Amino acid sequence: MNTEAVRRSIIRDHTRIRELLDEIDALVQSFEANGGDGGAAEELRTRGLGLYTTLAEHLTREDELLVPILRITGPDGLARARQLGREHRVQRDLLEFLTDRLSENDLPTVLVVRQLRNFTEYLRFDMLHEEEAIFAG
């Protein structure tokens, strides 16, 4: 796969992830507006787990497609590949933690919703940063 095809693939993934984030954000707003509606809570758990699965697959795809391209683009690319690898390790640890939290039905739903909301904000920022840093130029 050439560089442009990899770029398009990753941007396509980011677009899909942003759609999932929009869906989750709407559910969070509904949950909060309705004082913790049980239906929205269960849907949030389900959608959150789906997001985490999608993101884990995306990280693997970036490791397989993007990292090798970065490595061959010289010292800057090698540094970006290492940085991306570090970020992916942190994100995988975070995903594991959040997946466990989301799967624990005995946790207060409001805490799970807050963690999910914070994660969606983090993820939006991270994808934008990645697109600017890696795909600039």
C-alpha positions in Angstrom: 0.0 0.0 0.0 1.4 3.4 -0.9 1.6 6.4 1.3 -1.5 8.1 -0.1 -3.6 4.9 0.2 -2.5 4.5 3.9 -3.4 8.1 4.5 -6.9 7.6 3.0 -7.4 4.4 5.0 -6.5 6.1 8.3 -8.6 9.2 7.6 -11.5 6.9 6.7 -11.0 5.2 10.1 -10.9 8.5 11.9 -14.1 9.6 10.1 -15.8 6.4 11.3 -14.5 6.8 14.8 -15.7 10.4 14.9 -19.2 9.2 13.9 -19.1 6.8 16.8 -18.0 9.6 19.1 -20.9 11.8 17.9 -23.4 8.9 18.6 -21.9 8.5 22.1 -21.9 12.2 22.8 -25.6 12.3 21.9 -26.3 9.4 24.3 -24.3 11.1 27.0 -26.4 14.3 26.6 -29.6 12.3 26.7 -28.4 10.4 29.8 -27.5 13.6 31.6 -30.7 15.5 30.4 -32.9 12.6 31.7 -31.2 12.3 35.1 -29.6 9.0 34.4 -32.1 7.2 32.2 -31.5 3.4 32.4 -32.1 2.8 28.7 -29.5 5.4 27.7 -27.1 3.9 30.3 -27.2 0.4 28.8 -26.9 1.8 25.3 -23.9 3.9 26.4 -22.1 0.8 27.8 -22.8 -1.1 24.5 -21.7 1.8 22.3 -18.7 2.4 24.5 -17.5 -1.2 24.2 -18.1 -1.0 20.4 -16.0 2.2 20.2 -13.2 0.5 22.2 -13.2 -2.5 19.9 -13.1 -0.2 16.8 -10.3 1.9 18.2 -8.2 -1.2 19.1 -8.6 -2.5 15.5 -7.6 1.0 14.2 -4.4 1.1 16.4 -3.4 -2.3 15.0 -4.0 -1.1 11.4 -1.9 2.0 12.1 0.9 -0.1 13.5 0.8 -2.4 10.4 0.4 0.3 7.8 1.6 3.7 9.0 4.6 2.9 11.2 6.6 1.1 8.5 6.0 4.1 6.2 7.1 6.6 8.8 10.3 4.6 9.6 11.6 4.9 6.0 11.1 8.6 5.7 14.3 9.6 7.5 15.2 10.7 11.1 12.0 12.7 11.5 9.9 9.8 10.4 11.7 7.4 12.6 11.1 9.7 15.6 7.4 10.0 14.7 7.1 6.2 14.4 8.6 5.8 17.9 6.3 8.5 19.3 3.3 6.9 17.6 4.3 3.5 19.1 4.5 5.1 22.6 1.1 6.7 22.2 -0.4 3.4 21.0 1.0 1.6 24.1 -0.6 4.2 26.4 -3.9 4.1 24.4 -4.0 0.3 24.6 -3.5 0.4 28.4 -6.2 3.0 28.6 -8.5 1.0 26.5 -8.0 -2.1 28.6 -8.7 -0.1 31.8 -11.8 1.5 30.3 -13.1 -1.7 28.8 -12.9 -3.3 32.2 -14.6 -0.3 33.8 -17.4 -0.3 31.2 -17.9 -4.0 31.6 -18.4 -3.8 35.4 -22.1 -3.4 35.8 -21.8 -2.7 39.5 -20.1 0.6 39.0 -22.3 3.7 39.2 -23.4 4.5 35.7 -22.7 8.2 36.2 -19.0 7.4 36.7 -18.9 5.3 33.6 -20.6 8.0 31.6 -18.1 10.6 32.8 -15.2 8.4 31.9 -16.7 7.7 28.5 -17.3 11.5 27.9 -13.7 12.3 28.9 -12.4 9.6 26.7 -14.3 10.9 23.6 -12.9 14.4 24.2 -9.4 12.9 24.5 -9.8 10.8 21.4 -11.0 13.8 19.3 -8.0 15.8 20.3 -5.6 12.9 19.7 -6.9 12.2 16.2 -6.7 15.8 15.2 -3.1 16.0 16.6 -2.2 12.8 14.7 -3.6 14.1 11.5 -1.8 17.4 11.8 1.5 15.9 12.9 1.7 12.9 10.6 -0.2 13.9 7.6 0.9 17.6 7.4 2.4 18.5 4.1 
